[in-house]
Amino acid sequence: MNSIDWIAKILLIIGGLNWGLAIWNINLVTAVSDGIFATIIYALVGISALWAVYKLVKK
């Protein structure tokens, strides 16, 4: 497992926690950062999800 896989896993965990906390109207990403940084984090989580799908299909 290379470093890209580890980074993708960490970002997917962040995204999953953010979705889980949304039940209580808590947004973890915007609590930590706001504005363009939150947008960048969301984009990175989305790219990580695409990477995970690619890795699943590749096997």
N, CA and C of each residue as an Amber inpcrd file, in Angstrom:
protein
   177
   0.8490000  -1.1680000   0.0000000   0.0000000   0.0000000   0.0000000
   0.9000000   1.2380000   0.0000000   0.6910000   2.0920000  -0.9790000
   1.5500000   3.2710000  -1.0960000   0.9470000   4.4740000  -0.3700000
   1.6480000   5.5780000  -0.4190000   1.2160000   6.7630000   0.3280000
  -0.0820000   7.3560000  -0.2160000  -0.3230000   7.2300000  -1.5140000
  -1.5740000   7.7430000  -2.0790000  -2.7610000   6.9860000  -1.4980000
  -2.6080000   5.6840000  -1.3290000  -3.6830000   4.8890000  -0.7360000
  -3.9620000   5.3210000   0.7040000  -2.9100000   5.5800000   1.4680000
  -3.0830000   6.0130000   2.8570000  -3.7640000   7.3770000   2.9310000
  -3.3430000   8.2910000   2.0900000  -3.9560000   9.6250000   2.0730000
  -5.4230000   9.5170000   1.6890000  -5.7180000   8.6790000   0.6990000
  -7.1060000   8.4900000   0.2730000  -7.9400000   7.9120000   1.4130000
  -7.3940000   6.9540000   2.1400000  -8.1370000   6.3700000   3.2580000
  -8.4210000   7.4010000   4.3400000  -7.4420000   8.2110000   4.6600000
  -7.6340000   9.2440000   5.6850000  -8.7050000  10.2370000   5.2480000
  -8.6440000  10.6580000   3.9890000  -9.6400000  11.6050000   3.4920000
 -11.0320000  10.9810000   3.4410000 -11.1170000   9.6960000   3.1250000
 -12.4170000   9.0290000   3.1260000 -12.9730000   8.8990000   4.5390000
 -12.1130000   8.7020000   5.5160000 -12.5610000   8.6670000   6.9070000
 -13.0920000  10.0400000   7.3190000 -12.3820000  11.0900000   6.9340000
 -12.8510000  12.4480000   7.2300000 -14.2160000  12.6860000   6.5850000
 -14.3530000  12.2810000   5.3290000 -15.6320000  12.4480000   4.6410000
 -16.7440000  11.6430000   5.2850000 -16.4340000  10.4220000   5.6930000
 -17.4400000   9.5890000   6.3530000 -17.8730000  10.1620000   7.6910000
 -16.9120000  10.6520000   8.4600000 -17.2580000  11.2880000   9.7350000
 -18.1060000  12.5350000   9.5130000 -17.7720000  13.2880000   8.4990000
 -18.5340000  14.4960000   8.1970000 -19.9790000  14.1470000   7.8470000
 -20.1660000  13.1050000   7.0580000 -21.5240000  12.6780000   6.7040000
 -22.2570000  12.1390000   7.9250000 -21.5600000  11.3940000   8.7640000
 -22.1940000  10.8490000   9.9620000 -22.6110000  11.9310000  10.9450000
 -21.7730000  12.9340000  11.1100000 -22.0970000  14.0280000  12.0250000
 -23.1970000  14.9320000  11.4810000 -23.4770000  14.8370000  10.2010000
 -24.5280000  15.6590000   9.5970000 -25.9060000  15.3210000  10.1690000
 -26.0270000  14.1600000  10.7830000 -27.2880000  13.7880000  11.4330000
 -27.6520000  14.8240000  12.4960000 -26.6370000  15.3410000  13.1800000
 -26.8420000  16.3320000  14.2320000 -26.5240000  17.7490000  13.7530000
 -26.5410000  17.9570000  12.4490000 -26.2570000  19.2650000  11.8430000
 -24.8790000  19.8040000  12.2280000 -23.9160000  18.9040000  12.3230000
 -22.5350000  19.2970000  12.5920000 -21.7350000  19.0530000  11.3220000
 -21.0590000  20.0760000  10.8530000 -20.2210000  19.9510000   9.6690000
 -18.7700000  20.0680000  10.1080000 -18.0970000  18.9370000  10.1440000
 -16.7220000  18.8790000  10.6280000 -15.7740000  19.7040000   9.7640000
 -15.9740000  19.6740000   8.4700000 -15.0670000  20.3700000   7.5550000
 -15.1600000  21.8800000   7.7400000 -16.3600000  22.4130000   7.7880000
 -16.4850000  23.8630000   7.9510000 -16.1710000  24.3060000   9.3740000
 -16.2290000  23.3850000  10.3390000 -15.8270000  23.7340000  11.7030000
 -14.3160000  23.9230000  11.7840000 -13.5830000  23.1530000  10.9920000
 -12.1230000  23.2380000  11.0000000 -11.6310000  24.3520000  10.0800000
 -12.2550000  24.4780000   8.9320000 -11.8380000  25.5030000   7.9780000
 -13.0750000  26.0550000   7.2850000 -12.9120000  27.1760000   6.6380000
 -14.0520000  27.8080000   5.9820000 -13.6050000  28.3710000   4.6400000
 -14.5490000  28.6500000   3.8030000 -14.2550000  29.2730000   2.5210000
 -13.6200000  28.3210000   1.5310000 -12.5650000  28.7800000   0.8940000
 -11.9180000  28.0170000  -0.1690000 -11.2700000  26.7440000   0.3700000
 -10.8090000  26.7710000   1.6200000 -10.1790000  25.5790000   2.1860000
 -11.1830000  24.4460000   2.3550000 -12.4030000  24.7710000   2.7470000
 -13.4440000  23.7510000   2.8570000 -13.7520000  23.1670000   1.4830000
 -13.7910000  24.0110000   0.4760000 -14.0330000  23.5360000  -0.8870000
 -12.9170000  22.6060000  -1.3430000 -11.6930000  22.9420000  -1.0110000
 -10.5530000  22.0940000  -1.3750000 -10.6470000  20.7430000  -0.6660000
 -11.0200000  20.7600000   0.6070000 -11.1520000  19.5030000   1.3510000
 -12.2420000  18.6370000   0.7330000 -13.3840000  19.2480000   0.3970000
 -14.4590000  18.4870000  -0.2490000 -13.9930000  17.8990000  -1.5790000
 -13.2460000  18.6690000  -2.3430000 -12.7370000  18.1740000  -3.6250000
 -11.7730000  17.0110000  -3.4070000 -10.9040000  17.1240000  -2.4170000
  -9.9580000  16.0430000  -2.1350000 -10.6610000  14.7760000  -1.6640000
 -11.7140000  14.9290000  -0.8780000 -12.4870000  13.7610000  -0.4430000
 -13.1510000  13.0990000  -1.6540000 -13.6770000  13.9020000  -2.5630000
 -14.2860000  13.3530000  -3.7750000 -13.2750000  12.6300000  -4.6520000
 -12.1030000  13.2110000  -4.8020000 -11.0460000  12.5640000  -5.5830000
 -10.6130000  11.2650000  -4.9120000 -10.5650000  11.2720000  -3.5880000
 -10.2070000  10.0540000  -2.8560000 -11.2390000   8.9560000  -3.0800000
 -12.5010000   9.3370000  -3.1330000 -13.5480000   8.3510000  -3.4040000
 -13.3840000   7.7640000  -4.8060000 -13.0670000   8.6080000  -5.7660000
 -12.8260000   8.1070000  -7.1220000 -11.6180000   7.1760000  -7.1520000
 -10.5890000   7.5030000  -6.3980000  -9.3980000   6.6560000  -6.3160000
  -9.7540000   5.2960000  -5.7080000 -10.5870000   5.3060000  -4.6680000
 -10.9940000   4.0540000  -4.0280000 -11.8100000   3.1930000  -4.9890000
 -12.6870000   3.8170000  -5.7570000 -13.4650000   3.0690000  -6.7520000
 -12.5350000   2.4790000  -7.8050000 -11.5730000   3.2600000  -8.2430000
 -10.5970000   2.7710000  -9.2220000  -9.8440000   1.5600000  -8.6800000
  -9.4160000   1.6410000  -7.4290000  -8.6700000   0.5310000  -6.8310000
  -9.5430000  -0.7170000  -6.7050000 -10.8340000  -0.5340000  -6.4150000
 -11.7360000  -1.6800000  -6.3130000 -11.9590000  -2.3350000  -7.6730000
 -12.1340000  -1.5200000  -8.6940000 -12.3850000  -2.0420000 -10.0360000
 -11.1280000  -2.6840000 -10.6090000  -9.9850000  -2.1400000 -10.2700000
  -8.7130000  -2.6280000 -10.7940000  -8.4170000  -4.0510000 -10.3400000
  -8.8600000  -4.4160000  -9.1380000  -8.5570000  -5.7490000  -8.5970000
  -9.2760000  -6.8280000  -9.3110000
